[in-house]
Amino acid sequence: MDVHNPEQRSKNMRAIKSTETKAEIALAKALWHLGYRYRKNNKTVFGKPDFTFKQLKIAIFVDSEFFHGKDWETRKKPQTNAEFWIKKIERNMQRDIEVNTYLESQNWKILRFWSNDIKKNLDTCILEIQNAINERQTIK
């Protein structure tokens, strides 16, 4: 049972942003502060990654736990409008796989981070990105 009435739930869901989330902003600021220059939500790259280093072919995605199905097999499923949400989240998960497969076939390095990992372990995420950049720069 939902704790909110339909109007409040609708208002809450409309407020969820697809870009410029807190996790994305934190990651962007950290990368910029370190001198890395990137493109955000680059429409020219398949899947429209949150951050791209196009010359190095590095695509970075920041995925929310709810919308991208973290721990989907063991997680409690939505109770309100369950059919819609389950279908939507499973399609998002499928699309993530399709995007990864395509980009990897085009020799892109894909990094995916859960938003909570960025909030809790930003330094670890930055280190992983730096390692990918260094690895790609030595190849070029």
C-alpha positions in Angstrom: 0.0 0.0 0.0 1.3 3.4 -1.0 1.7 5.9 1.9 1.0 8.8 -0.4 -2.3 9.7 -2.2 -2.1 9.5 -6.0 -1.7 13.3 -6.4 1.3 13.4 -4.0 2.9 10.3 -5.5 2.5 11.9 -9.0 4.1 15.1 -7.8 7.0 13.2 -6.2 7.6 11.1 -9.4 7.5 14.3 -11.6 10.3 15.8 -9.4 12.7 13.0 -10.2 15.2 14.3 -12.8 16.9 12.2 -15.5 20.0 14.5 -15.7 21.8 16.7 -13.3 21.2 14.4 -10.3 23.1 15.0 -7.1 25.4 12.1 -7.9 26.1 13.3 -11.4 26.8 16.8 -10.1 29.2 15.5 -7.5 31.1 13.3 -10.0 31.2 16.2 -12.5 32.6 18.6 -10.0 35.2 16.2 -8.8 36.3 15.4 -12.4 36.4 19.1 -13.4 38.4 20.0 -10.2 41.0 17.4 -11.3 41.3 19.0 -14.7 39.4 16.4 -16.7 37.2 17.8 -19.5 34.3 15.8 -20.7 30.9 16.0 -22.5 27.7 15.6 -20.5 24.8 13.7 -22.0 26.4 13.4 -25.4 23.6 12.7 -27.9 26.2 11.7 -30.6 27.2 8.6 -28.6 24.8 5.7 -28.5 23.0 5.4 -25.2 23.6 9.1 -24.4 26.1 8.5 -21.6 26.1 10.9 -18.6 29.8 11.7 -19.3 32.0 11.0 -22.3 35.6 11.3 -23.2 35.0 10.9 -26.9 38.7 10.9 -28.0 39.5 8.2 -25.5 36.2 6.3 -26.2 35.2 6.3 -22.5 31.5 6.4 -21.6 30.4 6.9 -18.0 26.9 6.2 -16.8 25.4 7.1 -13.4 22.5 4.8 -12.7 19.9 5.2 -10.0 19.3 2.1 -8.0 15.5 2.2 -8.4 15.2 2.9 -12.1 18.0 0.6 -13.2 17.1 -2.3 -11.0 20.0 -2.7 -8.5 19.6 -6.1 -6.8 16.5 -6.7 -8.9 16.3 -10.4 -8.2 16.2 -9.9 -4.4 14.8 -6.5 -4.1 11.2 -5.8 -3.0 9.2 -4.9 -6.1 7.0 -1.8 -6.4 3.6 -2.3 -4.9 1.7 0.6 -6.5 1.2 0.4 -10.3 3.4 -2.7 -10.1 2.8 -3.9 -13.7 4.0 -0.5 -15.1 7.1 -0.2 -12.9 8.2 -3.8 -13.3 8.0 -3.5 -17.1 9.7 -0.1 -17.1 12.6 -1.2 -14.8 13.2 -4.5 -16.7 13.2 -2.6 -20.0 15.8 -0.1 -18.5 18.0 -3.1 -17.4 17.6 -4.6 -20.9 18.5 -1.3 -22.6 21.6 -1.0 -20.3 22.8 -4.3 -21.6 22.1 -3.3 -25.2 24.0 -0.1 -24.8 27.0 -1.8 -23.2 27.1 -4.4 -25.9 27.0 -1.9 -28.7 29.5 0.5 -27.2 31.9 -2.4 -26.4 31.6 -3.6 -30.0 32.8 -0.1 -31.0 35.8 -0.4 -28.7 34.4 2.0 -26.0 35.3 1.6 -22.3 32.1 1.6 -20.3 32.0 2.6 -16.6 28.7 2.3 -14.7 28.3 3.6 -11.2 25.3 3.4 -8.9 24.3 6.8 -7.6 24.8 5.7 -4.0 28.3 4.4 -4.7 29.2 7.9 -6.0 27.6 9.5 -2.9 29.4 7.1 -0.5 32.6 6.3 -2.3 33.3 9.2 -4.7 37.1 8.8 -4.4 36.9 5.2 -5.5 34.8 6.1 -8.5 37.2 8.9 -9.5 40.1 6.5 -9.2 38.4 4.0 -11.5 37.8 6.7 -14.0 41.4 7.9 -13.7 42.7 4.4 -14.3 40.5 4.1 -17.4 41.7 7.4 -18.7 45.4 6.5 -18.1 44.9 3.1 -19.7 43.3 4.7 -22.8 45.9 7.4 -23.1 48.8 4.9 -23.1 47.1 3.0 -25.9 46.8 6.1 -28.2 
